[in-house]
Amino acid sequence: MIEKATFAGGCFWCMVKPFDTWDGIHKVTSGYMGGHIENPTYEQVKKGDSGHLEVVEIQYDSSIFSYEKLLEIYWQQIDPTDAGGQFQDRGESYSTAIFVYNENQRELAEKSKQELAESGKFSKPIVTTIRDAKVFYIAEDYHQDFYKKSPDHYKEDRAQSGRDEFLGKHWNKTQS
């Protein structure tokens, strides 16, 4: 059965590749969710005018790939203690959130957040929010599969962001 999961983890360019290469993942799309205007543009979202967050919508086969596994991957891509954005990208549009489509996703997201908070992995509180999914707006085409279309720019942006250093420190891994 094909289901959807939507995560905000800062710059959506860096959130596609970690999910894109697994069996059972059908599509990962960059876009916007959670704001107050219809059909927001990248410029509106980036400036903070729309209230939207940069997100990735993941279409996955739940008989092959579980929502719990998606959550596990998600937490390992972000700084869940930073309410002001992610790494070099600052502002509300780059904050973290899990957008849920049903009560089962909400329960699993809350459970995983609680487990992370109790793990002792972070000295600060986990501030990632769990919200009801709203309308998903697909980002402009040049943002889709950015790591494939512009691999050099993607690698440079990741290197400058501080994301990989953080992941290495907290999860003993990097994602490039």
C-alpha positions in Angstrom: 0.0 0.0 0.0 1.4 3.4 -1.0 1.4 5.9 1.9 2.8 9.4 2.4 5.1 10.8 5.0 6.2 14.5 5.1 9.1 15.8 7.0 10.6 19.3 7.4 14.4 19.2 8.1 15.8 22.5 7.0 16.9 22.8 3.4 14.9 20.3 1.4 17.9 19.7 -0.9 19.6 17.8 2.0 16.5 15.8 2.9 15.9 14.0 -0.4 18.9 11.8 -0.8 18.7 10.0 2.6 15.3 8.7 1.7 15.6 8.3 -2.0 17.7 5.2 -2.3 15.8 2.6 -0.3 13.7 -0.2 -1.7 10.0 0.6 -1.0 10.5 4.3 -1.5 8.6 5.3 -4.6 9.2 9.0 -4.7 10.7 11.9 -2.7 9.4 15.3 -3.7 10.6 18.7 -2.4 7.9 21.1 -1.5 6.2 23.4 1.1 3.7 22.7 3.8 2.2 24.4 6.9 1.7 27.9 5.7 -1.2 30.3 5.2 -1.0 31.2 1.5 -1.9 29.1 -1.5 0.8 28.1 -4.1 3.8 29.7 -2.3 6.9 30.4 -4.3 10.4 29.5 -3.0 11.1 33.2 -2.5 8.0 33.7 -0.3 8.9 30.6 1.7 12.5 31.6 2.1 11.7 35.1 3.2 9.2 33.7 5.7 6.2 35.5 4.2 4.1 32.4 3.7 4.4 30.5 7.0 5.4 27.3 5.1 8.3 25.0 5.9 10.5 23.4 3.3 9.6 19.7 3.4 10.0 16.5 1.6 7.0 14.3 0.8 7.9 10.7 0.7 5.6 8.2 -1.1 6.5 4.7 0.2 5.2 1.2 0.1 4.3 0.4 3.7 4.4 -3.3 3.1 8.1 -2.9 2.3 9.3 0.1 4.2 7.8 1.0 7.6 6.9 4.5 8.9 9.1 3.7 11.9 12.1 3.3 9.7 11.3 6.6 8.0 11.2 8.3 11.4 14.6 6.7 12.3 16.2 8.0 9.1 14.6 11.5 9.6 15.9 12.0 13.1 19.4 11.2 11.9 19.3 14.0 9.3 18.5 17.0 11.6 19.4 18.8 14.8 16.1 18.2 16.7 17.2 20.7 19.4 17.4 23.8 17.1 14.1 25.8 17.0 15.6 28.6 14.8 16.3 26.6 11.6 18.8 24.0 10.6 22.5 24.5 10.4 23.4 27.5 8.2 19.7 27.9 7.1 18.0 30.1 9.7 14.4 31.1 10.1 11.0 29.5 10.5 10.9 28.0 7.0 13.9 25.9 7.9 12.6 24.6 11.2 11.9 20.9 11.8 8.5 19.2 11.9 6.9 15.9 11.3 3.6 16.3 9.4 1.3 13.4 10.1 -1.6 12.2 8.0 -3.4 10.0 10.6 -3.5 9.0 14.2 -1.2 6.0 13.7 1.6 8.3 12.3 1.0 10.7 15.2 1.4 8.0 17.8 4.5 6.6 16.1 6.0 10.1 15.7 5.3 11.0 19.4 6.8 7.7 20.5 9.9 8.1 18.5 10.3 11.7 19.7 9.9 10.6 23.3 12.5 7.8 22.8 15.0 10.2 21.3 14.4 12.7 24.2 15.0 9.9 26.7 18.0 8.5 24.9 20.5 11.0 26.3 21.9 11.6 22.8 21.2 15.4 23.1 21.7 17.7 26.1 19.1 20.1 25.0 15.3 19.4 24.6 13.9 18.0 21.4 11.9 20.9 19.8 10.8 19.3 16.6 7.1 19.7 16.3 4.5 17.1 15.2 1.7 18.7 13.2 -1.3 17.7 11.1 -0.4 17.4 7.5 -1.9 20.2 5.3 -1.8 20.9 1.6 1.5 19.9 0.1 2.8 22.4 -2.6 5.4 21.0 -4.9 8.5 23.2 -5.1 9.8 24.5 -8.4 11.3 22.0 -10.7 14.9 23.1 -10.2 14.6 22.0 -6.6 13.6 18.5 -7.4 16.3 15.8 -7.1 18.9 18.6 -6.6 21.6 16.2 -5.5 21.3 14.4 -8.9 20.9 17.5 -11.1 23.7 19.6 -9.4 25.9 17.2 -7.5 28.8 19.7 -7.1 26.6 22.5 -5.8 24.8 20.0 -3.5 28.1 18.7 -2.1 29.4 22.3 -1.6 26.2 23.4 0.1 26.3 20.4 2.5 29.9 20.9 3.3 29.4 24.6 4.2 26.2 24.0 6.2 27.7 22.1 9.1 25.1 19.4 8.8 27.6 16.6 8.1 29.7 17.6 11.1 26.7 17.5 13.3 25.6 14.1 12.0 29.0 12.7 12.4 29.2 13.9 16.0 25.7 12.7 17.1 25.1 9.7 14.9 28.7 8.7 13.9 27.9 9.0 10.3 27.8 11.4 7.4 25.5 11.7 4.4 26.8 13.3 1.3 
